Amino acid sequence: MKRYLSFPVDHPIPVLFIAGIFVVAGLFSWWVLPVDLLPRIDVPVVNIITHEPGASPADVEQLVTRPLESALQTLPGIRRLASTSLQGTSLITVAFHFGTGINDARQLVRSRISRVIRLLPAGVIPRIEGIGTTLQQVCGYVITGADQIRLRTIADRTLVGQLSMVKGVERVEVLGGDRPAWTVALKPEKLAALKLGVNNVVSAIRRYNQVETAGVLPRFGRDLLIRGDSRFRSPEDLAKVPVSGNGIETVTLGDIASIRPGTVPRHYEITGNGRPGIALIVRKVPGADTISVVSDIDARLKALKHLLPDTAVIHKFYDQSELIREARNEVGWDLLFGIFLAMAAIILFMGWTRSSLVVGLTIPSALLAVVVLMACFGMSLNIITMTAMALAVGMIVDDAIVVAENIGRHLESGALAPDAAVAGVNEIAAPDISGTITTVAAFVPLFAAGGIAAVFLKPFAIVISFALLFSLLFSLTVVPALMGKGSWGGAGKIPGIRFLNGGMSFTLRLLDVAMASPKKTVLIFAGLIFIGLVLPFLGPIRVLPPIDEGSLLLEYVTPPGTSLRESSRIGRKLSAAVWAYPEVSFVYRRTGPAKQGLQVESVNRGELTVKLKPRSKRNRSATELLAALRKQFAGIPGIVILYHQPTRENLDESFSGLPALFGVSVFGPDLATIRDLAGKVKKILEKDPAVSTIVNHAESTTGQLTVRFDPEKTALLNVDPQAAMDTLKAAGLGVFATDVIRRNRTIRVRVTLSGNALHTPAEVKRLPVINRKGEFVPLSRIAKIFRENSPAFIHRRAGQREETLVAEVDGNLPAVARRLQKRFAEMKLPPETGVTIVGQYPILIRTVESILFAALAALLLVGGILRIQFHSLKQAVVILATIPVSLAGAMLLVGITRAGLDISVGMGMITLIGIGVNNAIVLIDAANRFSGKGVLFADALKNAVRVRFRPILLTSLTTVAALIPAALPLGGGSGIFQPFAVSVIGGLLAGTFGTLVLVPVLACAGVKSDRREVGV
């Protein structure tokens, strides 16, 4: 071992050359690594979206949802199968167990759908979407200020294609705007005279709008293609279409209808700052650099601006790259500021010496070496990995400080630089290696984490582990290589020597008092541990820490049956109120379901995406603004508003399947039972003071006028059912007869009945339907027409109908969940029904279980390594005693700062299990060395505290100093893992105090005064 440790001192040039290669490669890797908000999230969830325009929720469930569910429910590896059926739309969500690739999941779903697609209504084609595409939405734009038809045409024809070619873009969706149509308004009196039906006109239009290849005509050695083309090129062409009436007379379409340009009916609305417009939603390829994608999209849109009308204005209402830039910049500054503070601590206690500079060099060297491995593993620079690097700053220097400080002691005793380097590194190598391996061992169980915990814990564990291993490697090679050459000329002046000596004297006096009363000391620490572990649970508990995204998302729900016009009026009112806030820069509103989008909603629902000004230009955070809006809109009767932030809402939905933090699922055999049970659950939720903004979709019903055709009557009166249905549709939305391609633009031909717009049930009953004899029959004679209420949504889970009540919870989520579960258990549930809590609570429980498992495994690994190293079970247990002290200190500071418990605090706990024992290892190792020289063990412990006080204090303070910037609430970048930094700082401070006081007391327990070493 000594020969290997002497190699860097004897051959410094090769060692430094290899270290330089890592530095250069790290700089290059830093430049090319993709930048993202979070690590790549491959959620094996697939959405199947199917549109059946005009179908009621019950029809959608029976005709579309159930056939698809039947085919999908036997897929292997499913953990959740849920569906929603609403007016004209079916959404089925298939969630596979983690570990299934998203591409494999899509392929499995696609193969099953292909088996049953023939069972679906004609023309209905399911569309498969991965939930990852929802998470990959990186930016959104609204174009206003110009004709809506022209904007939509330019977007469909040019913008989508151009933007889709940008590197890293997966798909560009267009919402809003108008599509052109030629409306053929039939004149009922002319139809009656000629005994024509709507179906006759539609058939004639479709028959004439064709293009066919007839063959090839050889001509002088060349082939001449023969094409038959009867396609329409103008409304005038359409007006010339011949239509046969009363079996004899033939008229043109222009004789029986007025033909005019118009638009396809649209049952949703898109606005930007109150002005109608079109929205462009850009989704990136998973793993692509978000900042580069958005930057390239911005540049491409700027270059394409000349294609838009002069009055058109492009607004960006969502930009994930802004959050990533802010997070990257702030975490980057935290990293640099942390390095500065760590170096300041080193210089304070080691002086302006060459050893201080050597220790400082290990920080960027080890970090850049880690970046090289990140590139090899295909990782990205994101908040998780950069926060891990910020933590690693303080941990990296621990090994270098211990080695440099030990070499420095030999130099101060008069040894030559090479001899001091060899002796110093050999003396400290064993505890140094042991401490690092012990710390890395604490992170090994994180690699086995699953679910949402794996997204955060695995990249964190990789970065921290490799940072520690590189710091160990550099401390045993680069540090002695640099310190083993040249003349050192003394230790130099130490600026913090008075603080150091004063702290050491105080610690030794306190240690004397503690060792004189060991039972009282242990009881005091036990009391502090109890307080520390209890206090944080009185505050908020959640899965993810809060973050200021710079954007808000408000989802509003109006009473069931509300028209699009009324929903839009309410949306305009909300938009105006939000726009009045000085912190707001833009408001995007969507009301109703966008057919081509991923949204599955009815017209009584809408959402506002609110873009905020930069943090430097506003006085309130996103959380404060949400609280202000919640207070302002609380008094609006009949309106329920859910408050989110866009990226956070996508994360919640991707992991829990619920676009909200908290929900209660009610399932049962029929809708009436579910509706009654949901009402009872809502009353329980309303009585809980921590629950607010409850949305019960079971209350949502929509009125509909059902026209049920009677087969006997249609046969008796000689009416073709399809002709009757076409007449009904023509009087309403219209019948889309064909499409016309003109100047690369698709124009729909829509057939309607002029003067027969339906406003009352009586008008529906009087609607004339032509029979096969050319006679008109009132609709009421062949159909039963009645009004009924139907559910606005029909939800199913695992093939069973269910309803989920969504709510907001303020405070301790587990405490609220336990309270509600107790009340639900007291309910007398009907047979085949149940009530379960969904949303973040189950995710929180599974995450806590994963973290507890990782913590327990880490404790066992660390304990086993300590037992092997010290050959003493008691000394291993004594060293492990620093862990509860560290954890209590972490929780105490989290509770004091009200940072809240979340997954980042759990990461901090596991981190402390690894690094909390390092100083105790160094202390006990030094005590054993003194004891081996014949010193009484109690005195050996005091000598160890005296000798190791400076490196123990310095390693703790450098790590704390490196985390101080991340612990301060400086904005969105550092705010997301502020609780992590707070927990580690609290744990390190408490752990250092426990190492210097509690560890010697416990180590001396049961040892006689004349004993010189601790027995096995």
Summary of the structure (lengths in Angstrom):
residues: 1016
radius of gyration: 36.0
end to end distance: 25.6
largest distance: 126.6
contacts: 3655
relative contact order: 0.12
helix: 56%
strand: 21%
